[in-house]
Amino acid sequence: MTAREIALSLGANLGDRKATFQWLVKRLETEPGITVTGKSPLYETDPVGVKPEYQHLAFLNAVVLLESARETNDLHQALLAIETEGGRLREGDRYAPRSLDIDILYAGNELRNDHLKLPHPQCRKRRFVLQPMSDLRPDLILPGETRTVAELLAALPDGEAVRRLEEAW
């Protein structure tokens, strides 16, 4: 397989979120067949779709770009293992607080495979994904889409709070 650009969405609402993201980028750089090529600014966001008892736990979000020729399902399995290394606990509540959440947003022009829907089905609808992705690739047209990432972001309704943090990571 030829190397292609892959975007990962990062989220965390437990622990030292920034330190976790810094650890993750270093960890990704040790993974065979992966080159980290970019990272967005950090954004703090209000939780979306969580139970009321978790509403006070703001998320830190970012997007990381990779180059890799690794097969997408293999990469996905590696990312699940890295989440666990980073302290992620998987329980019955899929919206429970987490120390680390990694989603593959897109993998080159891949539209879907046996295990994943690509691009990520929610990425076109979430400001906490589109804003950092737009910082890196505003003119990107996702597979199956006709509008750029910047146009998708501009078309979102108001309401989802996304605050850019000025600190570097």
Wavefront OBJ file of the C-alpha trace (Angstrom):
o trace
v 0.000 0.000 0.000
v 1.200 3.498 -0.815
v 1.669 6.020 1.996
v -1.263 8.353 2.388
v -2.379 11.133 4.677
v -4.400 10.080 7.703
v -6.047 12.433 10.183
v -6.700 11.525 13.786
v -9.092 13.343 16.087
v -7.919 13.468 19.704
v -10.139 14.035 22.706
v -9.699 13.824 26.479
v -11.671 15.069 29.466
v -9.807 13.382 32.330
v -6.334 13.870 33.802
v -3.616 16.114 32.404
v -5.107 16.309 28.941
v -2.304 18.316 27.338
v 0.385 16.004 28.740
v -1.578 13.027 27.409
v -1.646 14.552 23.907
v 2.084 15.293 24.095
v 2.736 11.685 25.152
v 0.532 10.439 22.311
v 2.464 12.308 19.599
v 5.758 10.924 20.948
v 4.202 7.457 21.129
v 2.906 7.686 17.549
v 6.404 8.585 16.379
v 7.665 5.242 17.749
v 5.006 3.241 15.902
v 6.347 1.424 12.805
v 5.258 2.896 9.487
v 3.870 6.149 10.914
v 5.232 9.663 10.442
v 3.548 12.537 12.292
v 3.340 15.431 9.810
v 1.185 17.989 11.614
v -0.791 18.864 14.699
v -3.502 21.451 15.132
v -3.801 23.964 17.936
v -5.508 22.734 21.091
v -9.186 23.452 21.641
v -11.256 23.191 24.792
v -14.810 22.177 24.090
v -18.019 21.499 25.928
v -19.008 17.825 25.980
v -21.471 16.727 23.284
v -23.996 13.951 23.903
v -22.837 13.055 27.428
v -24.903 12.349 30.525
v -25.688 15.382 32.727
v -23.261 14.202 35.431
v -20.378 14.556 32.928
v -21.293 18.011 31.561
v -18.746 19.764 33.792
v -15.804 17.847 32.270
v -14.610 19.945 29.331
v -12.777 18.157 26.535
v -9.436 19.022 25.074
v -9.482 18.353 21.332
v -6.956 18.442 18.510
v -6.235 16.856 15.141
v -2.974 15.119 14.228
v -1.909 14.368 10.647
v 0.071 11.249 9.782
v 1.657 9.719 6.717
v 1.412 5.955 6.662
v 1.152 3.020 4.307
v -0.205 0.792 7.071
v -3.471 -0.973 6.372
v -6.307 0.971 8.020
v -7.639 -1.886 10.159
v -4.114 -2.615 11.418
v -3.649 1.061 12.257
v -7.021 1.122 14.020
v -6.020 -1.852 16.207
v -2.721 -0.145 17.050
v -4.579 3.048 18.020
v -6.938 1.103 20.299
v -3.898 -0.387 22.057
v -2.310 3.069 22.355
v -5.545 4.426 23.898
v -5.310 1.686 26.517
v -1.629 2.535 27.139
v -2.765 6.125 27.630
v -5.179 5.116 30.377
v -8.381 4.695 28.383
v -10.907 2.463 30.103
v -13.695 1.028 27.993
v -16.931 0.595 29.878
v -20.556 0.217 28.842
v -21.169 3.984 28.510
v -19.600 5.040 25.229
v -19.779 8.707 26.301
v -18.184 8.192 29.726
v -15.251 10.451 30.640
v -11.959 9.343 29.143
v -8.269 10.066 29.421
v -7.801 9.586 25.679
v -9.983 9.068 22.631
v -8.488 8.630 19.155
v -10.649 8.491 16.036
v -9.470 8.030 12.460
v -11.135 10.891 10.563
v -9.945 9.906 7.095
v -7.309 7.681 5.535
v -6.410 8.965 2.097
v -9.355 8.416 -0.256
v -10.665 5.338 1.564
v -14.435 5.416 1.937
v -15.046 2.369 4.091
v -13.706 -1.013 4.963
v -14.913 -4.051 6.890
v -14.615 -2.382 10.298
v -14.629 1.387 9.841
v -16.732 3.970 8.064
v -14.461 6.533 6.478
v -14.399 9.432 6.611
v -15.592 9.238 10.217
v -19.414 9.578 10.041
v -19.614 12.397 12.607
v -16.638 14.473 11.475
v -18.686 16.632 9.091
v -21.081 17.571 11.910
v -18.732 18.379 14.798
v -17.117 21.769 15.276
v -14.593 20.246 17.713
v -13.322 18.146 14.781
v -13.744 20.520 11.840
v -12.140 23.543 13.542
v -8.768 21.899 14.255
v -8.901 20.050 10.925
v -9.505 23.373 9.183
v -6.435 24.820 10.891
v -4.362 22.138 9.162
v -6.215 21.363 5.907
v -8.891 24.012 5.175
v -8.977 23.222 1.447
v -9.224 19.447 1.876
v -12.270 17.804 0.328
v -13.039 14.637 2.259
v -13.806 11.504 0.234
v -17.470 11.468 -0.740
v -17.857 15.202 -0.012
v -18.148 18.165 -2.381
v -17.261 20.983 0.043
v -13.912 21.786 1.631
v -13.313 21.336 5.343
v -13.458 25.134 5.738
v -16.828 25.236 3.936
v -18.199 22.418 6.095
v -17.066 24.320 9.193
v -18.666 27.572 7.999
v -21.964 25.770 7.355
v -22.294 24.422 10.911
v -25.003 25.987 13.066
v -23.942 28.015 16.091
v -24.118 26.419 19.480
v -21.151 24.102 20.011
v -18.560 26.007 22.074
v -14.986 25.568 20.821
v -12.293 27.706 22.467
v -8.788 27.803 21.004
v -6.036 27.625 23.609
v -2.993 29.755 22.893
v -0.551 27.411 24.612
v 1.720 25.325 22.425
v 1.932 21.561 22.702
l 1 2 3 4 5 6 7 8 9 10 11 12 13 14 15 16 17 18 19 20 21 22 23 24 25 26 27 28 29 30 31 32 33 34 35 36 37 38 39 40 41 42 43 44 45 46 47 48 49 50 51 52 53 54 55 56 57 58 59 60 61 62 63 64 65 66 67 68 69 70 71 72 73 74 75 76 77 78 79 80 81 82 83 84 85 86 87 88 89 90 91 92 93 94 95 96 97 98 99 100 101 102 103 104 105 106 107 108 109 110 111 112 113 114 115 116 117 118 119 120 121 122 123 124 125 126 127 128 129 130 131 132 133 134 135 136 137 138 139 140 141 142 143 144 145 146 147 148 149 150 151 152 153 154 155 156 157 158 159 160 161 162 163 164 165 166 167 168 169
